[in-house]
């Protein structure tokens, strides 16, 4: 595995050939095979599960929530892989030191023991347990010497990047902070650096015709300027930077919002990704859902225009998308 940095933008690409060995299975595994998968993920084999996970993961495991080291990780702790940088002297200069390498920890979180279950099928308390497990791993990974940022994300369905149907999400502790997060951190505040744009968004969307879930803790709404149709953003009303700062009631509110979104996406029969962006120091915690495979021919809504310009065309307005989310579920 290695890291390459774009000479112009500074954006990163991870080269991980081992990921190509993943099996893409979207068929239901036989119970015996599924049991083997769980045993493989959750035993005391240090290749897959650390002693810390075995010791502290039991409170989640009894609910079918398991955390293990990804079998095909794109990150490893104390990795000696290379980073290739382009410069004027040597277009393929090879830097082979830990300061510039890509390393960290890539974990898999199994959300349920039920193979065909999606988040929308789960009860709100179970989804809250998943959020609790995210927060547990976020806190633990950030304490590692080689981790400076933690990404939490889920790929659901073939067109989302998922290779397995069984409900799961992924947690990546990185030694680098993604350029996108660095940029978003500064963009999320007004010029004086004191007023948070996300906090203003909370006030606006709590009473807009784009909101789909509002309570005393959280607002969920269809993004005003989405990158995909039916895109949803979830924001805690209180200004917090990460999941660990949320109290139990706030986590339950997020679970309720996530259940509503994923249940309606199940009705829509569409793939999706969601990701949790935490602040480096002060950015408002935010969760984004983006649909995939929405077009009749099975592709995402991004084409040459979107990829070349970052200007996005969507076929469903956020106001109409909100009406869909607020309608009664029809499965």
C-alpha positions in Angstrom: 0.0 0.0 0.0 1.2 3.5 -0.7 0.0 7.1 -0.8 0.2 9.4 -3.8 -0.4 13.1 -3.6 -1.7 15.2 -6.4 0.9 17.8 -7.4 -1.7 20.5 -8.1 -4.5 20.0 -5.5 -2.6 18.1 -2.8 -5.4 15.5 -2.8 -4.5 11.9 -1.8 -4.8 8.6 -3.5 -4.1 5.3 -1.7 -2.7 2.5 -3.8 -3.9 -0.8 -2.3 -3.6 -3.8 -4.7 -4.7 -6.2 -2.0 -8.2 -4.8 -2.1 -8.7 -6.4 -5.5 -8.8 -9.8 -3.7 -12.1 -9.1 -2.1 -15.0 -11.4 -3.1 -18.1 -9.6 -4.4 -21.1 -11.5 -3.0 -24.6 -10.2 -3.1 -26.2 -13.6 -2.5 -27.5 -14.9 0.8 -24.9 -17.0 2.6 -25.9 -20.3 4.0 -26.2 -20.2 7.8 -23.1 -22.4 8.3 -21.0 -20.1 6.0 -22.4 -17.0 7.8 -21.5 -18.4 11.1 -17.9 -19.0 9.9 -17.7 -15.4 8.8 -18.7 -14.2 12.3 -16.3 -16.6 14.0 -13.6 -15.4 11.7 -14.4 -11.8 12.6 -14.9 -12.3 16.3 -12.4 -14.7 17.8 -9.2 -14.1 19.6 -7.1 -14.5 16.5 -4.9 -11.3 16.6 -4.9 -11.1 12.8 -8.6 -10.0 12.9 -9.4 -9.0 16.4 -7.3 -7.2 19.0 -7.5 -8.1 22.7 -9.0 -4.7 23.3 -11.9 -5.5 20.9 -12.4 -8.9 22.5 -12.4 -7.4 26.0 -14.6 -4.4 25.3 -16.8 -5.5 22.3 -18.9 -8.0 24.2 -21.6 -5.5 25.1 -22.1 -4.9 21.4 -21.6 -8.5 20.3 -24.6 -9.8 22.3 -26.7 -7.6 20.0 -25.0 -8.9 16.9 -22.8 -5.8 16.5 -19.2 -7.0 15.9 -16.1 -5.0 15.3 -13.0 -6.4 13.7 -9.9 -5.5 11.6 -11.0 -5.5 7.9 -9.9 -8.7 6.1 -8.8 -6.6 3.1 -7.6 -3.3 4.7 -6.3 -0.3 2.8 -4.5 0.8 6.0 -2.1 -0.9 8.4 -0.5 0.5 11.5 3.2 1.3 11.3 3.0 0.8 7.6 6.3 1.2 5.6 4.6 1.6 2.3 5.7 4.4 0.0 4.4 7.7 -1.0 5.1 8.9 -4.5 5.3 12.7 -5.0 5.8 14.6 -8.1 8.3 17.4 -8.1 10.3 19.4 -10.6 13.5 17.4 -10.0 12.1 13.8 -10.1 8.6 13.0 -11.4 8.7 9.7 -9.6 10.6 10.6 -6.5 10.1 7.8 -4.0 9.9 8.7 -0.3 10.2 5.7 1.9 9.7 6.9 5.5 6.9 6.8 8.0 6.6 10.6 8.2 5.2 10.7 4.6 3.7 7.2 4.3 0.1 6.2 4.6 -0.8 4.1 7.6 -3.5 3.7 10.2 -6.2 1.2 11.1 -9.1 -0.1 8.9 -12.0 -1.7 10.8 -15.2 -3.4 9.8 -18.4 -3.0 11.9 -21.0 -5.7 11.4 -24.3 -4.1 12.2 -26.5 -7.2 12.6 -26.5 -10.9 12.6 -29.4 -10.9 10.1 -28.1 -11.1 6.6 -31.0 -9.4 4.8 -31.6 -6.7 7.4 -31.1 -3.0 6.4 -30.8 -0.2 8.9 -34.4 0.9 8.2 -35.5 -2.6 9.4 -33.7 -2.2 12.8 -35.3 -0.7 15.8 -34.1 2.7 16.9 -32.4 1.4 20.0 -30.3 -1.0 17.9 -29.3 1.8 15.6 -28.3 3.8 18.6 -26.1 0.9 19.7 -24.4 1.1 16.3 -23.8 4.8 16.9 -22.4 4.1 20.3 -20.0 1.6 18.8 -18.9 4.2 16.2 -18.2 6.6 19.1 -16.3 3.9 21.0 -14.1 3.1 18.0 -13.7 6.8 17.2 -12.4 7.6 20.6 -10.1 4.5 20.8 -8.6 5.0 17.3 -7.8 8.7 17.9 -5.7 7.7 20.9 -3.4 5.6 18.7 -0.1 7.3 18.0 -0.4 7.0 14.3 -4.0 8.2 13.9 -4.9 11.8 13.3 -8.4 11.5 11.8 -11.2 8.9 11.9 -13.6 8.4 9.0 -16.9 6.4 9.5 -18.9 5.4 6.4 -21.2 2.9 5.0 -21.6 1.5 1.4 -25.0 0.0 0.8 -25.6 -1.9 -2.5 -23.6 -2.8 -5.6 -23.3 0.7 -7.0 -22.2 2.2 -3.7 -18.8 0.3 -3.6 -20.0 -2.5 -1.3 -18.6 -5.9 -1.9 -20.9 -7.8 0.6 -24.6 -7.6 1.2 -24.5 -8.3 4.9 -25.2 -5.1 6.8 -21.9 -3.5 7.7 -20.0 -0.2 7.9 -16.4 0.8 8.0 -14.1 2.8 10.2 -10.8 4.1 9.1 -8.2 5.7 11.4 -5.8 7.7 9.2 -2.4 9.3 9.9 -3.4 12.1 7.5 -6.3 14.5 7.7 -8.0 14.4 4.3 -7.7 17.6 2.3 -11.4 17.8 1.9 -11.9 17.9 5.7 -9.2 20.6 6.1 -11.0 22.7 3.5 -14.4 22.0 5.0 -13.2 23.0 8.4 -12.4 26.5 7.3 -15.4 26.8 4.9 -17.8 26.0 7.7 -17.2 29.3 9.4 -17.9 32.9 8.3 -15.0 35.2 7.6 -14.7 36.3 11.3 -14.1 32.7 12.3 -16.6 32.9 15.1 -20.0 32.1 13.5 -20.7 28.5 12.4 -22.5 28.1 9.1 -23.8 24.6 10.2 -25.5 26.2 13.2 -27.2 28.7 10.9 -28.2 25.8 8.7 -29.8 24.1 11.7 -32.0 27.2 12.4 -33.0 27.6 8.7 -33.7 23.9 8.0 -35.6 23.3 11.3 -38.6 25.2 9.8 -38.0 24.8 6.0 -39.9 22.7 3.6 -36.9 20.5 3.1 -36.8 19.0 6.6 -37.8 15.4 7.1 -37.1 14.9 10.8 -36.9 17.5 13.6 -36.9 17.1 17.4 -35.2 18.9 20.3 -31.8 17.4 19.5 -31.5 16.9 15.7 -32.6 18.2 12.3 -32.5 16.0 9.2 -33.2 17.6 5.8 -32.8 17.3 2.1 -29.7 19.3 1.1 -30.5 22.7 -0.4 -27.8 22.2 -3.1 -27.5 18.4 -3.3 -24.9 16.4 -5.3 -27.4 13.5 -5.8 -31.2 13.3 -5.8 -32.7 12.5 -2.3 -29.4 13.5 -0.6 -30.0 14.0 3.2 -27.9 15.7 5.8 -28.3 15.1 9.6 -27.1 17.8 12.0 -27.2 17.8 15.8 -28.7 21.1 17.0 -26.1 21.5 19.6 -22.6 22.5 18.3 -20.5 19.4 18.7 -17.5 18.2 16.7 -17.7 14.4 17.0 -19.9 11.5 18.1 -18.2 11.2 21.5 -19.5 14.7 22.5 -23.1 13.6 21.9 -25.2 12.6 24.9 -27.5 9.5 24.9 -30.6 11.4 23.9 -28.9 13.1 21.0 -27.6 9.7 19.7 -31.1 8.3 19.9 -32.4 11.2 17.9 -29.8 10.6 15.2 -30.8 6.9 15.2 -34.5 7.9 14.7 -33.5 10.1 11.8 -31.2 7.5 10.2 -34.0 4.9 10.5 -36.5 7.1 8.7 -34.0 7.9 5.9 -32.9 4.3 5.3 -36.4 2.9 5.5 -37.5 5.3 2.7 -34.4 4.5 0.7 -35.3 0.9 0.9 -38.7 1.8 -0.5 -37.0 3.7 -3.3 -34.9 0.5 -4.0 -31.7 2.6 -4.4 -28.1 2.1 -3.2 -26.5 4.7 -1.0 -23.5 5.8 0.9 -23.5 7.7 4.2 -20.5 9.2 5.9 -19.8 11.0 9.2 -17.6 14.0 9.1 -16.1 15.1 12.4 -14.4 18.4 13.0 -10.6 18.6 13.3 -11.0 21.2 16.0 -14.3 23.1 15.7 -16.3 22.0 12.6 -19.9 21.0 13.4 -20.5 17.2 13.3 -22.5 16.3 10.2 -23.8 13.1 8.6 -24.6 12.9 4.9 -26.6 10.3 2.9 -26.1 10.2 -0.9 -28.0 7.9 -3.3 -26.3 5.7 -5.9 -27.6 3.7 -8.8 -30.6 5.9 -9.1 -30.7 6.1 -12.9 -32.7 3.5 -14.9 -29.6 2.0 -16.4 -28.1 1.5 -13.0 -25.4 4.2 -12.9 -25.0 7.1 -10.5 -26.1 10.5 -11.5 -22.6 11.7 -12.1 -21.3 12.1 -15.7 -18.6 14.2 -17.4 -20.1 17.5 -16.3 -20.0 16.6 -12.6 -16.6 14.9 -12.7 -14.9 17.6 -14.6 -16.4 20.7 -12.9 -17.9 19.6 -9.6 -21.2 21.1 -10.9 -24.0 18.7 -10.2 -27.3 18.2 -12.0 -30.0 16.3 -10.1 -33.4 15.2 -11.4 -35.4 15.6 -8.1 -35.5 18.9 -6.2 -34.8 18.7 -2.5 -38.3 20.1 -1.8 -39.9 17.2 -3.7 -37.4 14.7 -2.1 -38.5 15.9 1.3 -42.2 15.2 0.4 -41.2 11.7 -0.5 -39.4 11.2 2.8 -42.3 12.6 4.7 -44.9 10.4 3.0 -46.0 7.2 4.6 -43.7 4.3 3.9 -45.0 2.0 1.2 -43.0 -1.2 0.9 
